[in-house]
Amino acid sequence: MRRSLLGRIWPNATALVLFALFAFPVYWMFNTAFKPNRDIISETPVWFPDSPTLEHFTTAVNAEHFWSLVRNSVTVTVLAVGFSLVVALLASFALARMRFKGRKGIILTFMIAQMAPWEVMVIAIYMLVRDADMLNSLIPLTVFYTVMVLPLTILTLRGYVAAVPKELEESAMVDGCTRTQAFVKVIFPLLAPGLMATSLFGFITAWNEFPMVLILNKDAEAQTLPLWLSKFQTAFGDDWGATMAAASLFAIPILLLFLYLQRRAVSGLTAGAVKG
């Protein structure tokens, strides 16, 4: 009984400690964003502000080019995730279902591309974009963000496609469906968990990307939120409340998307199991 009880306690205790370590910086960021200045500079930590304020969020939102940069970040991130999912869905089906010469080499190439650091290619990418006269444009960012998240997206979706029994597809084809119809009506609905996971990864990668936009987009109105956030402390000096408010605004879309897709991924997995 004691061993069984200990076996249940220590994993939960470890999980709680790790959760506290990872969640505390996020809590302190949001907490500081709502504190008045007197609580921020107080010598004793203020865990819960007595009079929360939205002044710091107002300062962050009214910062120069804020809404233009929000539009830029949303545009390049959504387009990159959308393009990568379409290409990866087709490529993963081909790699999982079809047998052709060089298939293993292509998979290995995607693995190597995923391991390669993109920062070492920044100079070469800059020269390509400069020669094409497309600096300070969102098109190169969208293209390179798509390529950046594509390898892992393909490898992840390939595992989900391979996990779907071939008999389901063959059964649909026997009933009169073409291969395309079998893919759309049978396989695609079962890939919801994989699509959610890969779209979340792609969104976080593109949303947080910093070196590429730092090199390619020097114009203030053509930049994205990560670069704006890095310059926020310089623009507002020691205004830690506004800085934390800006960081909170930057993190909110990722947190909301994670909560939404986590719920959808679980429901999609359950629905797929029932249909199978």
N, C-alpha and C positions, 0 to 999 in steps of 0.2 A: 504493500500500500504506500509506504513512504517513498520507495523508488518511483512508483507510478506518479505520485503527487509531485515529486521533484522533477520528473521528466516533463510535466505539464507547466511547472512554474518557471523554470529557467529560460525556456524559449520565449515565453511571454514577457518576462522581465527584461531580457535582452532586447526584444522588439520595442518595448516602451522606452528604454534608455536610448536606443538609436533614433527613435522617433523624436524624443526630446532634443537630442543633439542637432538633428537636421531641421526641426521645426522652429527652434528658438530664434535663429537669425531672421527667418521670415516673419515671425511674430514681432520681433524687435523693430524690424523695418516698418511694418504697418503701424506699430505702436508709436514710433517716433514721428511718423507722418501726421498723426492726429494730435500730437502734443503741442501745447503752446511753448513759445521760446523759453520761458522761465523754467519749465520742466525739463527741457532738453539740456540746458546748461547747468542744471542742478547737480550738486556734488553727490547727493544720494539718488540712486536709481528710482525712477518713477515707473512702476510696473503698470499702473492703470491711471491714465490722466483724469483728473477731476473734472476738467472742462474741455472736452475734445473740441478741436477747431478744424475747419476746412480751409484755413488761410493758406496753408502750404500747398494744397492742391490747386487753389486758385492761382498761386504764383507759378506753379509748374505748367498749368494749362495755358496761361497767358504769356508764356515764354515765346520768344520769336520763332516763327516757322513751326510751331508745335503741330498744328493740324495738318500742315503740308507733309511733315515727316510721318505722321500717323498714316496718312493716305499712301505714302510711298511704301512704308513697311507692310501694310495690309495688301497692297497690290502685288508686290514682288513675292511675298510669302504665299498668298493664295494661288497665284499663277504657277509658281514653282511646284507647290504640292500637287495641284491639279494635273499639270503636265507629267510630272514624275509618276503619278498613280496610273495615268492612262498608258504610258509607255511600259511601265513595270508590269502592269496587268497582262498585257499582250506578251511581253518577253518572258515572264514567269510561266505562263501557260505553255509557251513553246519549249522552254527548258525542262519543264516537268513532264509534259505529255509526249513530246516528239523526240524521236531518236535520229540524229543527224551527225555527220562528221564534224568534229571540232567542238562538240557541245561541252565536254569537260574543260577544254581550253578556255571557252567563253566564261564558264563559271569561275574558273581560277582567275581569269582577268578581272572579273567583278570583285573578287575577294581582295586581290592586290590593290585595286583602285580604292576599295574601302579603307585599307590600311594606310595608304599613302597620305601624308599630310598635305593639305591643299595650300598651306602657307608658302611652301617652297616654289609654287607655280605662280605666285602673285606677280612677279616681275614679267614673266612671259605673257601672262594674261593681260597685264597693263599695256604691253607693247602691241598686242593684237587689237585691243580695243582702241588704243590711240591711233594706230594705222587705219582703222576703220572709221575714224572720226566719230566715235560714239561715247566719248567720255561724258560724264554727268548725265547719263541716260539710264533709265530703269531697265531697258531691254537686255544689256549685258548682264546685269545683276540677276534678272530672271532666268536667263539661259544658264549661267554658271551655278546658281542655286539649284536648278533642276538637275544638272549633271552631278552636283555635289551629293544630293540625297538619293540619286538613282541607284547606285550599286546596292546599298543595304535594302532599299525598297524592293528591288528585284529578288535578292536572296531571301528576304523574309516571305514575300508572297509566293515564291517558288515552293517553300516548305508547306504553306497552306494549301496550294494547289495539289501538291503531291499527296497530301493527307486525305484528300477527297477520293473515295473509292472510284476506280474506273468504271465499275459496274453501273454506277448511277448514270454516267454519261452514255455508256453503251445502251442502257435500257431506254433512255430518252431517244436515242438515234433509232432503235428498233421500233419505237412507237411513232416514228415519222419525222423526228426533228433532224435538222441538219446539224453539223458539228458546231456551227456558230450559235444556233438556237439552243443546243444542249448546253453550251458554255454559258449563255446569257440566262437561261431559265433554271438550270440545275446547279452549275458550279458557282456562278457569280453570287447568288444569295448566301452560299455557305462560306464565302470569303469575307464576310462582314468583320469578324474579329481581326483578321489580318489587315484589312483596309483601314480600320480604325487605328491599329497600332502603328502602321507605317505612316499614316497621315499625321499622327501626333509627333512621331520622330521627325518627319520632314518639316512640320511647322516649327518645332523648337529649334531645329538646325538653322533654317532660313531666318527665323525671327531674331535669333541671337547673333547671327553672323556679323563680324566686325572688320577683319582685315581687308576683305574685298572692297567693301564700300569706302573704307578709309583711303584706299589707293585710287579707285576708279572715279569716285564722285567727290570732287572738291567743292563744288557749288553747294552752298548751305541749303538751298531749297531742293536739291536732288539727293540729299542724304537720307538715312533711315534712323530709327529711334536709338539703336545701340550707340551710334556715333554721337548723337545728340546727348545721350545720357552721360557719355564720357566727358563731354565738354560742359556739363551742367555745373559742376563744382567750380570750374574756372569762371563761369559767367556770373554765378551768384555768391562767390566767395565762401564764407563759412556758414551759410544758411543751410544747416543740416536738415531742418524740417522740410524745406523745399526739395532738397536732394533726395530725401527718403520718400517724399510724395511722388517725385518723378520716377524713382525706382519702383514704387508700388504700382503706378499706372502702367509701367512697362511690363510688370510681372502678372498683372491681373488677367490679360487675355490668355496666357499660357495656363494659369491655374483654372480658369473657367473651362477652357477647352479640354484640359485633362479630366476634370470632373465629369464633363458631358460625355466624352468619348469612352471613359472607363465604364460608365453605366451602359452606354450603347454597345460596347464590345461584349460585355457579359450577356446582355439580352440577345445580341446577334448570335453568339455561340450557342445559347440555349435553343433558339429558334431553329438554327441549323441542325442541331442534334435531333430535334423532333421531326423535322422534314426528312432527315436521312433515314 
